[in-house]
Amino acid sequence: MSEHHARPAVASKVAAVTLGFWILKILATTLGETGGDWLTMSLGLGYGLGVLVLGGVLAATLAGQLAVRRFHRGLYWSVILATSTAGTAISDFMDRTLGLGYLRGALLLAVALAAVLGVWFAVERNVSVDLIRSRRTEVFYWAAILVGNTLGTALGDYLADGLGLGFAAGAALTGAVIAAAALAWRFTAASPVLLFWVAFVATRPFGATFGDLLTKPRGEGGLELGTGGASVVLATLLVVGLWVQAAAQRRRLSAPNARSRRGRADGTGLAGSGR
């Protein structure tokens, strides 16, 4: 869903909120779950070292994103993926290594997200993502995304394990929340900004539980694809999705030029014969 039915024409440094955005977001967050588990668990890095390694990757990609002056699709989604993967490791470190547990970890992260959004609103007087152009606004944006993705991991684990819903039911529940937010955006006068952040946070537990559904053993309710195999599949889908988006944008940009050339050729353009 988009925050507004008609997006402003001024360029933003972040991705436009369209249906394609939500599809890529779910793919990236699911890959963040499987990729984070692959590094920290399958490769045996552990949660503490995993946080350091993935935090370094996030810092590097985010520095690149903050340095550029316009939107770069690949760089932007690299940061989204880095926040999702790092968020998985951070949540697992809090819940398991520090012993906070899923519920307390989720509550603490919910307070942290509310604090980030509150400070953002106090400084900028809005928390809209329609236009992210200044460095300060973009820092707030990425801070909210990192905390939101980390919160989503904890919520997904709490739903699947803490409440005993299992991975499929947890994914179905969070998917229903996303669908409800989309319907509210389409058919009610509810705040588009609020609905955006509800849906944004909900996509992370959806990705977390769906990622666990793909990777966990069948005895635990999963499909047992393994973290490595599932990550390869999801990464391939994400790359294909980005390619489709880029190709669609090139077609949109080339269409006016093609029409202009045809107009000049048949004399119906601005410099035509004036028939």
Protein Blocks (a to p, Z undefined) as FASTA:
>chain_A
ZZbfbdcfbdcfbdcddfklmmmmmmmmmmmmmmmmmmmmmnonojmlmmmmmmmmmmmm
mmmmmmpmbdcfklmmmmmmmmmmmmmmmmmmmmmmnonojmlmmmmmmmmmmmmmmmmm
mmnopacfkbcfbfklmmmmmmmmmmmmmmmmmmmmmmmmmnonojmlmmmmmmmmmmmm
mmmmmmmcbdfklmmmmmmmmmmmmmmmmmmmmmmcfklopaonojklmmmmmmmmmmmm
mmmmmmmmmmmmmmmmmmmmmmmmnopamklnoZZ
